[in-house]
């Protein structure tokens, strides 16, 4: 219930911020990068630090592999679009691995589901780093070299977390951080998502049937992959997280691509299509997770 309230309140805050005019538009990239530092970095570091055995990463690695499936499918079919835009489209049609799955996995599968959802961010940081590199390199809006450290900080945080893990176990207080991560991610993710959806940069992107068709078939690829995990895994928490990732990603599209489109200056019809049509199968995703519970 707390996560749901945070989603709603965060969305209202983001929508209100989008009405702030030119002044808010000017500072929005700074707000986006601040969010990367405060949430993504903290989550990546703590998740890597709290690893207790390599076996814990088997499920998260299966989930992270789905991201590479999307990346390859998008790159092979991007046509004359840049590699950066292809990476952005792969991210837009991929699962929402943090802001939605962490709080909902906690609600449906308890601490075991939350742990899998959080740990999935550890191997997926490498995928995110590759996408960010391509998006920055091909960005229509010139990026300052100094901001590379912020944009790639989730990967750096994961490396630091693994090094800390080798040095010693994470303190018990780190569990409280993961417990609080669900509601905090729900609030910050919803706020920046809503604000970016209503940002003039994205509102100016025209709708097209091609974007809808491309989003649809890439989404089918993603859902098919994660449903295979649901069908064959013997782990109930993993099945629940995979169900939320596969189907509920349609109901809660990945929150970051619409933000990255503003940050890097991409005008992507696929990204805008994802934030409109990505919510269609919400009852099916939540229903399957409840059934597996």
Number of C-alpha atoms within 10 A of each C-alpha: 9 13 22 15 13 21 24 15 17 24 22 17 18 24 21 14 20 22 15 11 11 11 9 15 19 10 10 21 17 12 13 20 17 14 16 18 19 11 18 22 22 19 25 28 25 26 28 25 26 22 20 12 7 7 9 14 18 14 21 23 17 17 28 23 17 22 22 16 16 23 23 14 17 23 18 9 12 17 10 8 10 16 20 23 27 26 25 27 26 29 26 31 33 29 32 23 23 26 27 28 29 30 28 26 29 22 17 21 22 13 16 16 25 26 24 27 31 26 27 28 27 29 20 23 22 17 19 20 17 16 21 21 17 18 23 24 16 18 21 16 14 12 15 8 8 8 12 13 12 14 21 20 22 27 25 18 24 27 18 17 25 20 14 17 19 12 10 11 12 19 10 9 8 13 16 9 15 21 16 12 23 26 23 21 25 27 26 22 26 25 25 26 26 23 27 30 23 19 23 16 17 21 13 10 15 11 14 11 11 11 18 17 13 18 25 18 13 21 24 12 17 24 23 14 20 23 17 14 22 24 11 9 14 10 11 16 27 26 26 29 32 33 29 34 32 29 30 30 30 27 26 25 31 27 27 21 27 31 25 23 25 21 22 20 19 23 19 21 20 29 32 24 22 28 22 15 16 24 16 16 16 16 13 16 23 19 16 17 26 15 10 15 12
